[in-house]
Amino acid sequence: MSRKIKAAIYETHGNPAEVLRVVEQDLLTPAADEAVVKMRAAPLNPADINAIEGKYPVKPTLPATPGMEGAGVVVETGAKVTNLAVGAQVILPHNFGTWREACVVRADRLIAVPPEIDPVQAAMLKINPITAWRMLHDFVPLQRGDWLIQNAANSGAGRAVIQIAKELGLRTVNIVRRSELVDELRTEGADVALLDDDNVRDQVKESTGGAPIRLALNAVGGENALRIAKTLASDATMVTYGAMSLQPLTIPNGLLIFKNLRFTGFWVNKWYDNATPEQRAATFMPLFQMAKRGLLQTKVEKEYRLEEATAAVAHAMKNRRNGKVVFRFDS
Ligand SMILES: NC(=O)c1ccc[n+]([C@@H]2O[C@H](COP(=O)([O-])OP(=O)(O)OC[C@H]3O[C@@H](n4cnc5c(N)ncnc54)[C@H](OP(=O)(O)O)[C@@H]3O)[C@@H](O)[C@H]2O)c1
């Protein structure tokens, strides 16, 4: 392939639609333990936007190429690479900078993905489905038939929670802020879908027959998260993993003293830092199986070419989207 590639870069933090530009770069020759990956797809996630704005806890050296996840195909390998062959579909390492046509990566940092999985779907397995899977396993021991509740249920992460919970036999209460999503999520497998309002606690009780809810997943914060916390059973856990409202979660003392609720957080970056290769593989395996069977699907609103990076980031920053905004490199 050509040794010149296009890459999105930003040299200063700021409004992504203003600071992002697409430049031509030289593609390095791979070292013996490296592979060249031609990118096929990469999503624009909220964390990517926050990183360009300078609001994400991981600060890259500038200039930087954004993109925390993506999928591609191996097109060249160094002499000592044995774990992957040319033609393999792979997921890029965490925080790598995926918004570029091709990259040179240490081969042992790449994760091989079954070729049957559509590249756009493969590109979005690394953050939201892994987050959903870990949150459903690492905090509360849930049995088949148990309930959990979540907000921002129509988000990429929220829909992954619905799909994985279904596969695990768990039942989900899904809170959204737009009425048109209620029926849509029910059709897609949500056991209960409700519009967020002041009556949500009563509606949850009615919809679940008063069954105890021992896990809440919070991607919003503020009043919305508090309304969800109030639906929980004693000794339940709320896991906060996003803060889309940008509002802090203020917890009434009674929820701590009388209900003994536990409030904790999850960050997939930390999970990747701490997980062994075996633990990563064990988490990816069931997600690959689900994706192959069409049970794990991230909704896409629009695909863009890399040259359209400014329009793509502006689109990704819009609320009320009907799915992810994705770069498609091979279209
Ligand atoms: N901690 C971690 O490791 C981790 C991992 C994955 C994701 N996340 C976080 O999880 C969140 C969701 O990520 P995603 O990729 O799934 O997002 P996404 O697909 O882009 O969806 C964004 C969601 O946020 C909702 N939203 C936006 N502004 C809101 C507000 N002011 N109040 C309530 N809801 C609001 C949107 O609702 P509308 O559609 O109605 O606009 C939509 O449901 C993000 O904060 C992301 O950073 C964290």
The ligand as an SDF file (V2000), in Angstrom:
LIG
                    3D

 48 52  0  0  0  0  0  0  0  0999 V2000
  -16.4640    4.8440   31.9890 N   0  0  0  0  0  0  0  0  0  0  0  0
  -16.2540    4.1430   30.8850 C   0  0  0  0  0  0  0  0  0  0  0  0
  -15.3700    3.3090   30.8000 O   0  0  0  0  0  0  0  0  0  0  0  0
  -17.1510    4.3750   29.7170 C   0  0  0  0  0  0  0  0  0  0  0  0
  -17.2260    3.4400   28.6870 C   0  0  0  0  0  0  0  0  0  0  0  0
  -18.1440    3.6490   27.6680 C   0  0  0  0  0  0  0  0  0  0  0  0
  -18.9240    4.8020   27.6540 C   0  0  0  0  0  0  0  0  0  0  0  0
  -18.7600    5.7030   28.6650 N   0  0  0  0  0  0  0  0  0  0  0  0
  -19.5840    6.9170   28.7550 C   0  0  0  0  0  0  0  0  0  0  0  0
  -20.9270    6.5360   28.6470 O   0  0  0  0  0  0  0  0  0  0  0  0
  -21.6630    7.6160   28.0820 C   0  0  0  0  0  0  0  0  0  0  0  0
  -22.4250    7.0840   26.8800 C   0  0  0  0  0  0  0  0  0  0  0  0
  -21.4630    6.7440   25.8790 O   0  0  0  0  0  0  0  0  0  0  0  0
  -21.9640    6.2010   24.4540 P   0  0  0  0  0  0  0  0  0  0  0  0
  -20.8020    6.0150   23.5790 O   0  0  0  0  0  0  0  0  0  0  0  0
  -22.8670    5.0700   24.7010 O   0  0  0  0  0  0  0  0  0  0  0  0
  -22.7970    7.4890   23.9880 O   0  0  0  0  0  0  0  0  0  0  0  0
  -23.7110    7.7750   22.7260 P   0  0  0  0  0  0  0  0  0  0  0  0
  -24.0460    6.5060   22.0200 O   0  0  0  0  0  0  0  0  0  0  0  0
  -23.0570    8.8630   21.9790 O   0  0  0  0  0  0  0  0  0  0  0  0
  -25.0660    8.3270   23.4000 O   0  0  0  0  0  0  0  0  0  0  0  0
  -25.0840    9.4480   24.2230 C   0  0  0  0  0  0  0  0  0  0  0  0
  -26.2300    9.3000   25.2000 C   0  0  0  0  0  0  0  0  0  0  0  0
  -26.2160   10.3450   26.1500 O   0  0  0  0  0  0  0  0  0  0  0  0
  -27.5200   10.9080   26.2530 C   0  0  0  0  0  0  0  0  0  0  0  0
  -27.3940   12.3050   26.6910 N   0  0  0  0  0  0  0  0  0  0  0  0
  -26.6750   13.2810   26.1240 C   0  0  0  0  0  0  0  0  0  0  0  0
  -26.7740   14.4090   26.8410 N   0  0  0  0  0  0  0  0  0  0  0  0
  -27.6000   14.1270   27.8900 C   0  0  0  0  0  0  0  0  0  0  0  0
  -28.1110   14.8880   28.9670 C   0  0  0  0  0  0  0  0  0  0  0  0
  -27.7800   16.1740   29.1230 N   0  0  0  0  0  0  0  0  0  0  0  0
  -28.9370   14.2800   29.8420 N   0  0  0  0  0  0  0  0  0  0  0  0
  -29.2700   12.9750   29.6810 C   0  0  0  0  0  0  0  0  0  0  0  0
  -28.8200   12.2070   28.6790 N   0  0  0  0  0  0  0  0  0  0  0  0
  -27.9960   12.7890   27.7860 C   0  0  0  0  0  0  0  0  0  0  0  0
  -28.0800   10.7810   24.8520 C   0  0  0  0  0  0  0  0  0  0  0  0
  -29.4690   10.9260   24.8590 O   0  0  0  0  0  0  0  0  0  0  0  0
  -30.2310   11.5080   23.5500 P   0  0  0  0  0  0  0  0  0  0  0  0
  -30.0860   10.4370   22.4860 O   0  0  0  0  0  0  0  0  0  0  0  0
  -31.6120   11.7050   24.0120 O   0  0  0  0  0  0  0  0  0  0  0  0
  -29.5140   12.7730   23.1630 O   0  0  0  0  0  0  0  0  0  0  0  0
  -27.6110    9.3590   24.5360 C   0  0  0  0  0  0  0  0  0  0  0  0
  -28.4450    8.4200   25.1760 O   0  0  0  0  0  0  0  0  0  0  0  0
  -20.6410    8.6910   27.7490 C   0  0  0  0  0  0  0  0  0  0  0  0
  -20.5730    9.5940   28.8250 O   0  0  0  0  0  0  0  0  0  0  0  0
  -19.3450    7.9090   27.6480 C   0  0  0  0  0  0  0  0  0  0  0  0
  -18.2040    8.7040   27.8550 O   0  0  0  0  0  0  0  0  0  0  0  0
  -17.9060    5.5120   29.6830 C   0  0  0  0  0  0  0  0  0  0  0  0
  1  2  1  0
  2  3  2  0
  2  4  1  0
  4  5  1  0
  4 48  2  0
  5  6  2  0
  6  7  1  0
  7  8  2  0
  8  9  1  0
  8 48  1  0
  9 10  1  0
  9 46  1  0
 10 11  1  0
 11 12  1  0
 11 44  1  0
 12 13  1  0
 13 14  1  0
 14 15  2  0
 14 16  1  0
 14 17  1  0
 17 18  1  0
 18 19  2  0
 18 20  1  0
 18 21  1  0
 21 22  1  0
 22 23  1  0
 23 24  1  0
 23 42  1  0
 24 25  1  0
 25 26  1  0
 25 36  1  0
 26 27  1  0
 26 35  1  0
 27 28  2  0
 28 29  1  0
 29 30  1  0
 29 35  2  0
 30 31  1  0
 30 32  2  0
 32 33  1  0
 33 34  2  0
 34 35  1  0
 36 37  1  0
 36 42  1  0
 37 38  1  0
 38 39  2  0
 38 40  1  0
 38 41  1  0
 42 43  1  0
 44 45  1  0
 44 46  1  0
 46 47  1  0
M  CHG  2   8   1  16  -1
M  END
$$$$
